Amino acid sequence: MKSNSIQRRNLLLTATALTAGFSAKGFAAEGKAPPQFDRQCDVLIVGAGMAGLTAAGVLSKEGLRVIVIDKRSWIGGDAIYSTGVVFGAQTRFHERDGITEGVSVEDYWKRLNQGLFDEPVSKVRDNLPVSPSYSGIAKHDPGVLRACAEKLPAVADFLFENGVTVLPIPKAAPFLLPTPKGSMGELAKHLREAIEEAEGSLLLQTAAEELLQDEAGTVIGVRARTRGNRDVFIGAQSVVLATGGFLNNEDLMRRYKRYWAAAPKGFSFVGGGIPTDHTGDGIELARKIGAALEDMESVPKFYTAPQKGTPAFSWLMLDTDTAYVVDKSGRRFVNEAQARYAGCALAMLRLGIDGGFVLFDEAAFSGPHAARWQFAKVLEDGGIWKADTVEELGKLSGVDAGGLRETIEAINRDAARGADSRFGRSDGRFRALRAPYYLSKPYWPVMFKTEGGIEVNPRFEVLRHSDATVIPGLYAVGAACGSISTRLCDVFASGLTAAESIAAKLRRH
């Protein structure tokens, strides 16, 4: 145990004292006797996704007794379904790859403020310069996002220390740290082992039902429900809500995202590939005790996906390789580099485009990122068409060959001049295409997570709706937190920061 670790025995004695002085507001109001706690801990974390596990892992190393509960039967949250790309700035991996210019925390923060990332900073997240309602950072307190930005080097260290490998950083997208497929699942297992080695507990298929407060309003535990439909009362010095977003909560979606509520959901394919239990449990629990909510009206997070059964690659390849997105007419409809995958999805929705196709050539198919995107396997499995001529490509795909020819000729002509006359692309990946050509099968926009949730301060303490003061003992991290984005970098950063805040507070007491 570290020399600065909190003395577990003293904290647990304090926690034991909670039982004697416990008077939950809800029970007092109903005239019921307050319950005895079935379990006690220093920190109770509600949600075993990546934010919750990160906080739990750090707190366990600090010598604190941690209990993690989750309604699911598995751990890792949505991160285990993700592409595993983490934004980073000024990290050990940049030094390893010799990328030292333009990747500082200040560089990252400047780009975030300018809206040069498609997420998380705007109510309209397509990031196109022509967007009349683009507004930059739209959070109540930019200091929370700033705290996450300053944590990016520590996030990279956390990943490294917990066994996560970072692949070579693409120079075309130096803030993106790619990890091998399956890395997030392995990280979740590693953190679980660390928690259990420190005598912490993970209680799965256990759903939080109610936040418990003492007469002063301090959160001192949770009433949870087990799979066997039994109530269990867990007392804690601090409670962390890490329960994820609310994509599958029809009431919250209609209330805050009515325009988007009918949009198709999905991830690996249209209509599926992600869990269907994103019900915003932590958001609802916090709201019931007067917590403030933030950014609930923002656009959900969009991705692009094919129909079920179609082999696919991630449109994150637009960050690393030369590629263009076309519709059935064979024509481009967006600045692919500026929009990235989410902006391309939103453009399809906005323009009513029924399926988008990724067009690229041999240099990308066989390029340095080919293994990462598994182009050869997707081609072999039938998710990509390949042709030596535009006419053949049109015949194979059903995309208008005349439109494809015009698009390729315009790209090649503009590349020779050094200027994209159609959408103004100026990135280093804007170049001519050479046969043979490759065209993906069609993809459609799908929403896979929500932005918005519980409002916090830069220490990730939950704030009251009535006066923006802190609700003592309560924290929110990850996708349940509306003061940050749902990107993996902020998920990890929020877990790290909340853990440090809790440890420091308990150490003082």
C-alpha positions in Angstrom: 0.0 0.0 0.0 1.2 3.5 -0.8 2.5 5.6 2.1 -0.2 8.2 1.5 -3.0 5.6 1.5 -5.9 6.3 3.7 -6.2 4.1 6.7 -9.0 1.7 5.8 -9.8 0.8 9.4 -10.5 4.4 10.4 -12.7 5.0 7.4 -14.7 1.8 8.0 -15.2 2.8 11.6 -16.6 6.0 10.4 -18.8 4.2 7.9 -20.1 1.9 10.7 -21.1 5.0 12.6 -23.4 5.9 9.7 -25.7 3.1 10.7 -26.4 4.5 14.1 -27.0 8.0 12.8 -28.8 7.1 9.6 -32.1 8.8 8.9 -32.8 8.7 5.2 -35.0 11.6 4.1 -37.3 9.4 2.1 -37.9 7.0 5.0 -38.4 9.8 7.5 -40.9 11.4 5.3 -42.9 8.2 5.0 -42.7 7.5 8.7 -40.7 4.3 8.2 -37.8 3.2 10.3 -34.5 3.7 8.6 -32.9 0.4 7.5 -29.7 -1.2 8.7 -27.0 -1.3 6.1 -26.4 -4.8 4.7 -23.0 -3.8 3.4 -20.7 -0.8 4.0 -17.7 0.6 2.2 -15.7 3.7 1.8 -16.8 4.3 -1.8 -19.8 2.9 -3.6 -19.6 3.1 -7.4 -22.9 2.5 -9.3 -21.9 1.3 -12.7 -19.1 -1.1 -13.8 -18.4 0.7 -17.1 -15.0 2.1 -17.9 -15.5 5.4 -15.9 -16.7 3.5 -12.8 -14.0 0.8 -13.1 -11.3 3.5 -13.5 -12.4 5.3 -10.4 -12.7 2.0 -8.5 -9.2 0.9 -9.6 -7.6 4.1 -8.4 -9.4 4.2 -5.1 -8.6 0.6 -4.4 -4.9 1.4 -4.9 -5.3 4.2 -2.4 -6.3 1.7 0.2 -10.0 2.4 0.2 -12.7 -0.3 0.5 -14.7 -0.1 -2.7 -18.0 -1.7 -3.8 -19.0 -1.6 -7.4 -22.6 -2.5 -8.4 -24.0 -2.9 -11.9 -27.4 -4.1 -13.2 -25.7 -5.9 -16.0 -24.1 -9.4 -15.7 -20.9 -8.2 -17.2 -18.4 -5.3 -16.8 -16.7 -2.8 -19.1 -19.8 -0.9 -20.3 -20.0 0.3 -23.8 -16.3 0.8 -24.1 -15.8 -2.9 -24.9 -17.9 -2.4 -28.0 -16.0 0.7 -29.1 -13.1 1.1 -31.5 -10.8 1.8 -28.6 -9.6 5.1 -29.9 -8.7 7.5 -27.1 -7.9 11.2 -27.6 -4.5 12.1 -26.1 -2.3 15.1 -25.8 1.3 15.4 -24.6 1.5 11.7 -23.8 4.3 9.1 -23.4 3.1 7.6 -26.7 3.6 10.9 -28.6 7.2 10.9 -27.3 7.6 7.3 -28.3 6.5 8.0 -31.8 8.5 11.2 -32.1 5.4 13.4 -32.4 6.3 16.4 -30.2 5.0 19.5 -32.1 1.5 20.7 -31.9 0.2 18.0 -29.5 0.4 19.8 -26.2 -2.6 20.0 -23.8 -2.9 23.7 -24.9 -3.0 22.7 -28.5 -5.7 20.2 -27.8 -7.7 22.7 -25.8 -7.4 25.3 -28.5 -8.7 23.0 -31.1 -11.6 21.9 -28.8 -12.5 25.6 -28.3 -12.4 26.3 -32.0 -14.8 23.4 -32.7 -12.2 21.5 -34.8 -13.3 18.1 -33.3 -16.7 16.9 -34.2 -17.4 16.2 -30.5 -18.3 17.1 -27.8 -18.5 20.9 -27.9 -21.6 22.0 -29.9 -25.3 21.7 -29.7 -25.0 21.0 -33.5 -22.2 18.5 -33.8 -21.7 18.4 -37.6 -18.9 21.0 -37.3 -19.3 22.4 -40.7 -18.3 26.0 -41.1 -21.6 26.7 -42.8 -23.6 25.6 -39.8 -25.5 28.7 -38.7 -25.9 27.5 -35.1 -22.4 26.3 -34.4 -21.6 27.7 -31.0 -18.4 26.3 -29.7 -18.3 24.8 -26.2 -21.9 24.8 -24.9 -21.2 23.5 -21.4 -22.2 25.4 -18.3 -18.7 25.3 -16.9 -15.9 24.9 -19.5 -13.7 24.3 -16.5 -14.9 20.7 -16.3 -13.9 20.0 -19.8 -10.6 21.8 -19.2 -10.0 19.5 -16.2 -10.4 16.5 -18.5 -8.1 18.1 -21.1 -5.4 18.5 -18.4 -5.8 14.9 -17.4 -5.0 13.5 -20.9 -1.3 12.8 -20.1 -2.4 11.0 -17.0 -5.1 9.0 -18.9 -2.3 7.7 -21.2 -0.2 6.8 -18.2 -3.2 5.0 -16.7 -3.7 3.0 -19.8 0.0 2.1 -20.0 0.2 1.1 -16.4 -2.8 -1.2 -16.8 -1.5 -3.0 -19.8 -3.1 -1.2 -22.7 -1.0 -1.1 -25.9 -1.2 2.0 -28.1 -0.6 1.4 -31.8 1.5 3.9 -33.8 -0.2 7.3 -33.7 -1.3 8.4 -37.2 0.5 11.6 -38.1 -2.6 12.8 -39.9 -4.6 12.6 -36.7 -2.0 13.1 -33.9 -4.5 13.5 -31.1 -6.0 10.1 -31.7 -4.4 7.1 -29.8 -5.5 3.8 -31.4 -5.5 0.7 -29.3 -5.7 -2.9 -30.6 -9.1 -4.6 -31.0 -10.3 -6.0 -27.7 -8.1 -3.7 -25.5 -11.0 -2.2 -23.6 -12.3 -5.7 -22.6 -8.9 -6.7 -21.4 -8.6 -3.5 -19.4 -11.9 -4.1 -17.7 -10.7 -7.6 -16.7 -7.5 -6.1 -15.4 -9.2 -3.5 -13.3 -11.6 -6.0 -11.9 -8.7 -8.1 -10.7 -7.1 -5.0 -9.1 -10.3 -4.2 -7.3 -10.7 -7.7 -6.0 -7.1 -8.0 -5.0 -7.6 -4.9 -2.8 -10.6 -6.7 -1.1 -13.1 -4.7 -3.0 -16.4 -6.2 -4.3 -18.2 -6.3 -7.6 -21.9 -7.0 -7.3 -23.4 -7.7 -10.7 -27.1 -7.9 -11.6 -27.6 -5.5 -8.8 -29.4 -2.3 -9.8 -29.5 1.0 -7.8 -33.0 2.0 -6.9 -32.7 4.9 -4.6 -30.0 7.3 -3.2 -30.1 7.5 0.6 -29.4 10.8 2.4 -29.0 11.8 6.0 -30.9 14.6 7.6 -28.3 17.1 6.3 -28.8 16.0 2.7 -25.5 14.1 2.4 -25.6 11.0 0.3 -24.6 8.1 2.5 -25.6 5.1 0.4 -27.9 3.3 -2.0 -30.9 1.0 -1.9 -30.3 -1.5 -4.6 -32.3 -4.5 -6.0 -30.7 -7.8 -6.7 -31.5 -10.3 -9.4 -33.5 -12.2 -6.9 -35.7 -9.1 -6.3 -34.3 -8.5 -2.9 -33.5 -5.0 -1.5 -29.9 -4.5 -0.3 -28.8 -1.4 1.5 -25.2 -0.3 1.0 -23.7 2.5 3.1 -20.7 4.6 1.8 -18.7 7.7 2.6 -19.0 8.6 -1.1 -21.3 7.4 -4.0 -20.2 7.7 -7.6 -22.8 7.5 -10.3 -21.3 5.9 -13.4 -24.5 4.4 -15.0 -24.1 5.6 -18.6 -26.5 7.4 -20.9 -30.3 7.3 -21.6 -30.6 6.2 -25.3 -33.2 3.6 -24.4 -35.2 5.7 -21.9 -38.2 6.7 -24.0 -39.4 9.3 -21.5 -36.1 11.1 -21.3 -35.6 10.9 -25.1 -39.0 12.4 -25.8 -38.5 15.0 -23.1 -35.1 16.2 -24.2 -34.3 14.8 -27.6 -37.8 14.6 -29.3 -36.4 15.4 -32.7 -33.9 12.6 -32.5 -36.0 10.0 -30.6 -37.1 8.3 -33.8 -33.6 8.1 -35.4 -32.3 4.6 -35.9 -30.1 3.1 -33.2 -27.2 0.8 -33.7 -23.4 0.5 -33.9 -22.0 -2.6 -35.6 -25.1 -2.7 -37.8 -28.3 -0.8 -38.2 -30.6 -1.6 -35.3 -28.1 -3.5 -33.2 -24.6 -4.2 -31.9 -25.1 -2.3 -28.7 -26.9 -3.1 -25.4 -30.5 -1.9 -25.2 -30.5 -1.0 -21.5 -29.2 2.6 -21.6 -32.0 3.8 -19.4 -30.3 6.7 -17.6 -30.7 5.1 -14.1 -28.1 7.4 -12.4 -29.6 10.5 -14.1 -33.0 9.6 -12.8 -31.8 8.8 -9.3 -29.9 12.1 -9.1 -32.7 14.1 -10.4 -35.0 12.7 -7.7 -32.9 14.2 -5.0 -32.6 17.6 -6.7 -29.5 17.3 -8.9 -29.0 19.6 -11.8 -28.9 18.2 -15.4 -26.8 19.6 -18.2 -26.7 19.4 -22.0 -29.7 17.1 -22.2 -31.0 18.6 -25.4 -27.7 18.1 -27.4 -27.6 15.8 -30.4 -27.0 12.1 -29.7 -23.7 10.6 -30.7 -23.9 9.2 -34.3 -22.0 6.5 -36.1 -22.3 4.8 -39.4 -23.3 1.2 -39.8 -24.2 -1.2 -42.6 -27.2 -3.6 -42.6 -27.0 -6.6 -40.4 -24.8 -9.3 -41.8 -22.7 -7.0 -43.9 -18.9 -7.1 -43.2 -17.8 -3.6 -42.2 -14.9 -1.4 -41.3 -15.0 1.7 -39.1 -15.4 5.1 -40.7 -12.7 6.3 -38.3 -10.5 5.4 -41.3 -11.4 8.9 -42.6 -9.1 10.2 -39.9 -6.1 8.2 -41.2 -6.5 7.4 -44.9 -7.5 9.1 -48.2 -11.2 8.3 -48.8 -14.3 10.1 -50.0 -17.9 9.5 -49.2 -20.5 9.3 -52.0 -24.2 8.7 -52.3 -26.0 6.4 -54.8 -25.5 9.1 -57.5 -21.8 8.7 -57.1 -21.4 12.2 -55.8 -19.8 13.6 -52.6 -21.9 15.5 -50.2 -19.6 16.5 -47.3 -16.1 17.5 -46.4 -15.1 14.1 -45.1 -12.0 15.2 -43.2 -13.8 18.0 -41.4 -17.0 16.1 -40.7 -15.4 12.8 -39.6 -17.6 9.8 -39.1 -20.2 11.6 -36.9 -20.5 14.6 -39.2 -20.9 12.3 -42.3 -23.7 10.5 -40.5 -25.4 13.8 -39.6 -25.0 15.0 -43.2 -26.8 11.9 -44.4 -29.7 12.6 -42.0 -29.8 16.3 -42.9 -29.8 15.7 -46.7 -32.0 12.6 -46.7 -29.3 10.4 -48.2 -30.3 6.7 -48.3 -26.9 5.1 -47.7 -23.3 6.4 -48.0 -20.4 4.6 -49.7 -16.7 5.0 -48.9 -14.6 5.4 -52.0 -10.8 4.8 -51.9 -7.9 3.3 -53.8 -5.0 0.8 -53.6 -2.8 3.2 -51.6 -5.3 3.2 -48.8 -6.3 -0.4 -49.1 -2.7 -1.6 -48.8 -1.4 1.4 -46.7 0.1 1.5 -43.2 -3.4 1.3 -41.5 -4.7 -1.5 -43.6 -4.3 -4.1 -40.9 -6.0 -1.9 -38.3 -9.1 -1.5 -40.5 -9.0 -5.1 -41.8 -9.7 -4.0 -45.3 -8.5 -7.3 -46.8 -10.8 -9.4 -44.6 -13.8 -7.1 -45.3 -13.1 -7.4 -49.0 -12.8 -11.2 -48.8 -16.1 -11.4 -46.8 -18.0 -9.2 -49.3 -18.2 -5.9 -47.5 -16.1 -4.0 -50.2 -16.3 -4.0 -54.0 -13.1 -3.8 -56.0 -12.8 -2.8 -59.7 -10.2 -1.7 -62.2 -12.6 0.7 -63.9 -15.3 3.1 -62.8 -17.9 1.3 -65.1 -17.2 -2.0 -63.5 -17.4 -0.5 -60.0 -20.8 1.0 -60.8 -22.1 -2.3 -62.2 -21.0 -4.2 -59.1 -22.4 -1.7 -56.6 -25.4 -0.1 -58.3 -23.9 3.3 -57.7 -24.2 5.5 -60.8 -21.0 5.0 -62.8 -21.4 8.4 -64.5 -21.5 10.2 -61.1 -18.5 8.2 -59.9 -16.5 9.1 -62.9 -17.3 12.8 -62.5 -16.4 12.6 -58.8 -13.1 10.9 -59.4 -12.2 13.2 -62.3 -13.0 16.3 -60.1 -11.0 15.0 -57.2 -8.0 14.3 -59.4 -8.2 17.6 -61.1 -8.5 19.5 -57.8 -5.7 17.5 -56.2 -3.4 18.6 -59.1 -4.3 22.2 -58.4 -4.1 21.7 -54.6 -7.6 22.8 -53.8 -10.9 21.0 -53.3 -13.4 23.0 -55.4 -16.4 21.1 -54.0 -16.0 21.2 -50.3 -12.7 23.0 -49.6 -10.7 20.1 -48.2 -7.2 21.2 -47.4 -6.0 18.3 -45.3 -3.0 16.3 -46.3 -5.2 13.3 -47.2 -6.8 15.1 -50.1 -5.2 13.6 -53.1 -5.9 11.9 -56.4 -7.4 8.4 -56.7 -5.8 5.7 -58.9 -7.2 2.4 -60.1 -8.0 -0.1 -58.9 -10.8 1.5 -57.0 -12.6 0.2 -53.8 -16.1 1.0 -52.7 -17.7 0.0 -49.4 -21.2 -1.4 -49.3 -23.7 1.2 -48.0 -23.7 2.5 -44.5 -26.5 4.5 -42.7 -26.5 6.9 -39.8 -27.2 5.3 -36.4 -27.2 6.8 -32.9 -25.4 4.8 -30.3 -25.1 7.0 -27.2 -26.5 10.2 -25.7 -24.8 13.4 -24.6 -26.0 15.1 -21.5 -26.6 14.1 -17.9 -25.8 15.1 -14.4 -24.1 18.5 -13.8 -20.9 18.5 -11.9 -18.1 20.8 -10.9 -14.4 20.3 -12.0 -14.0 17.8 -9.0 -17.0 15.9 -10.4 -19.1 16.6 -7.4 -22.8 16.6 -8.3 -24.6 20.0 -8.2 -28.1 20.9 -7.0 -30.6 22.2 -9.5 -31.9 24.8 -7.0 -28.7 26.8 -6.3 -25.7 25.0 -8.0 -24.2 24.0 -4.6 -22.7 20.6 -4.1 -24.8 17.6 -3.0 -22.4 16.2 -0.4 -21.1 12.7 -0.9 -22.3 12.4 -4.6 -20.2 12.3 -7.7 -21.0 11.6 -11.4 -18.7 10.3 -14.1 -18.7 9.0 -17.7 -21.8 9.1 -19.9 -24.0 9.8 -16.8 -22.3 13.1 -16.5 -23.6 16.0 -18.7 -20.6 18.3 -18.0 -18.3 16.4 -20.2 -18.4 14.4 -23.5 -18.9 10.7 -23.8 -15.6 10.2 -25.5 -13.3 7.6 -24.0 -10.7 10.3 -23.0 -13.3 12.1 -20.9 -14.7 8.8 -19.6 -11.2 7.9 -18.2 -10.4 11.5 -17.1 -13.6 11.8 -15.2 -13.0 8.5 -13.4 -9.4 9.5 -12.5 -10.4 13.0 -11.3 -13.4 11.9 -9.2 -11.2 9.2 -7.6 -8.6 11.8 -6.7 -11.2 14.2 -5.4 -12.8 11.5 -3.2 -9.4 10.3 -1.9 -8.3 13.8 -1.0 -11.6 14.6 0.8 -11.6 11.3 2.8 -8.0 11.9 3.7 -8.8 15.3 5.1 -11.5 13.8 7.3 
